[in-house]
Amino acid sequence: MPLKIYSWNMLFRNQKLEQAFEFIAHADFDIFCLQEVPESFLPRLKQLPSALVYRSDMEKLFRSGAVATYNVILSRLPIESHGEIPYPDYWPLLPLRTRLFVRLMRPFSFSQLRNRGGLYIDITHAGQSIRVFNLHLILAQPAWRLKEFEMAMTKRDPERSTIVCGDFNILEKPHITPLNWLLGGGLVDTVRYTRERTHLEKRFLEHQLTNILRGRITHPLSRSQLDHILVSRSFSIQKSEVLDDRLGSDHHPIYVEIS
């Protein structure tokens, strides 16, 4: 039987939570990875007939207080164990231009971040032991995204196959890569706008992982593949899809079947 996997950044300020819940509840999945889950949405996910683990995706610090969002993994297979991947706090390292930009963009929900991290679970499917990661890499300079991805890869188990889901925030079009400079990177990260994608794809290959949806646009504004499902080469890909309905998010849900 194929293993059915969804991944979706549902957007912390999603205004269509009822539709989002119906979508998740009725999806035919074995694994469903969610990023930017609003704190108020967690109790509803806990009502579903699935095993669930979660950890803080990030806390956004506004003048009115901290707003927490979560990374969540839902599994209809028993979760044998799980772990977390805490990310560094980059705020003290950001240049003045980035701090000013974040302040100017507060009406669009930019803010200082803290308590960021990813997580993973261990499952068994069809006699195969698998470690599933759920990551939301930082929207900042490419070097920090690479650092966070490699931090996660140190948690791989050589005795288990690997699946990596999540929003990697890889910007790869000239209209959007100026964000790399505004958010702390160098000018070269703006001008050489395909460099990050090229380098990360090489790292995927070196980790013997297949980017199933390579080249597919999952985020209309950036016109980039922000959302990923990577799998060990031992898996056979049966189906892959970028779903049309974003259900109140700025990201499309993505779906794969592997065996």
JOZISUL-V896258 format. One line per field, one symbol per residue. burial: b if it has 16 or more other ideal C-beta (glycine too) atoms within 10 Angstrom, else e. A space follows every 50 residues. Layout:
burial = ???
This chain:
burial = ebbbbbbbbbbbebebeeebbebbeeeebbbbbbbbbbeebeebbeeeeb bbbbbbbbbbeeeeeebbbbbbbbbebebeebeebebeebeeebeeebee bbeeeeeeebbbbeebbbbbbbbebeeeebbbbbbbbbbbbbebbbebbe bbbeebeeebbbbbbbbbbbbbeeebbbbbbbbbbeeebbeebeebbeeb eeebeebebbbbbeebbbbeebebbbbbbbbbeebeeeebeeeeebbbbb bbbbbbbbe
